[in-house]
Each structure stands twice: as C-alpha cells, then as structure tokens.
C-alpha cells in the first residue's frame, strides 16, 4: 500500500517547512518543494507536512481519496 503525493509548484512558496517536518519525503529544488518519491509508504509525517504547508501546496492521496491536508 502506498500514498500519492503532489506539490503544486504554482502555489509552493519554498518555505521548506515540509522538508523540515518530513525530510525523508520532501526536498527543496531551487525555490519549490518536491516529493522524494511520488508514492511513499504511508507515514504520519507526510500528513503533518501537508498540514503545515503555509501555501496549502501539498496534496496527499490514498487511492483516489485526498487525505491531506487534513481539515
């Protein structure tokens, strides 16, 4: 089982919070973030990173259902 991650490069402001919260899952390239792997194993840190993104640029999917950021 794996999740799918997406970072909206148009919304990402390069704060680096995601890479700080979940360094095994996100890195900064130039001024935007990107997932290390598009389909990581489920990890609460991935959801924490999506929740912490000030631009709400990270989406986490379990199959077709969006599970992050959490409301």
Phi, psi and omega per residue, in radians:
X1 nan 2.386 3.093
X2 -2.511 2.813 3.064
X3 -1.764 3.003 3.037
X4 -2.148 2.358 -3.141
X5 -1.978 2.526 3.049
X6 -2.463 2.335 3.043
X7 -2.025 2.142 3.115
X8 -1.384 1.807 -3.082
X9 -1.099 -0.445 3.114
X10 -1.269 -0.518 -3.135
X11 -1.613 -0.507 -3.061
X12 -1.064 2.284 3.130
X13 -1.871 0.115 3.050
X14 1.206 0.551 -3.127
X15 -1.174 -0.486 3.132
X16 1.446 0.050 -3.138
X17 -1.056 -0.728 -3.124
X18 -1.059 -0.749 3.130
X19 -1.189 -0.523 3.086
X20 -1.295 -0.677 -3.123
X21 -1.337 -0.721 -3.070
X22 -2.338 1.211 -3.053
X23 -1.116 -0.352 3.081
X24 -1.380 -0.178 -3.039
X25 -2.069 -0.363 -3.105
X26 -2.372 2.517 3.043
X27 -2.366 2.737 3.058
X28 -1.667 2.252 3.021
X29 -2.040 2.009 -3.056
X30 0.996 -2.006 -3.089
X31 -1.918 0.217 3.132
X32 -2.327 2.787 3.121
X33 -1.594 2.737 2.995
X34 -2.575 2.635 3.081
X35 -1.261 2.513 3.062
X36 -1.146 -0.718 3.088
X37 -2.332 2.432 3.140
X38 -1.230 -0.448 -3.089
X39 -2.272 1.315 -3.130
X40 -1.368 2.828 2.973
X41 -1.154 2.608 3.121
X42 -0.942 2.346 -3.115
X43 -2.688 2.195 -3.128
X44 -0.989 -0.525 3.133
X45 -1.105 -0.553 3.099
X46 -1.118 -0.772 3.104
X47 -1.156 -0.680 3.099
X48 -1.073 -0.702 3.117
X49 -1.122 -0.771 3.115
X50 -1.095 -0.716 3.124
X51 -1.132 -0.572 -3.053
X52 -1.494 -0.226 -3.074
X53 -1.122 2.056 -3.110
X54 -1.177 -0.380 -3.131
X55 -1.697 -0.039 -3.092
X56 0.945 0.736 -3.060
X57 -1.627 -0.120 -3.082
X58 -1.831 2.286 3.035
X59 -2.108 2.398 3.116
X60 -2.096 2.272 -3.094
X61 -2.126 2.427 2.972
X62 -1.982 1.722 -2.982
X63 1.209 -2.253 3.127
X64 -1.588 -0.110 -3.063
X65 -1.603 2.210 3.084
X66 -1.386 2.152 -3.107
X67 -1.969 -0.133 3.116
X68 -2.622 2.556 0.080
X69 -1.241 2.689 3.135
X70 -1.447 2.552 3.137
X71 -1.168 nan nan
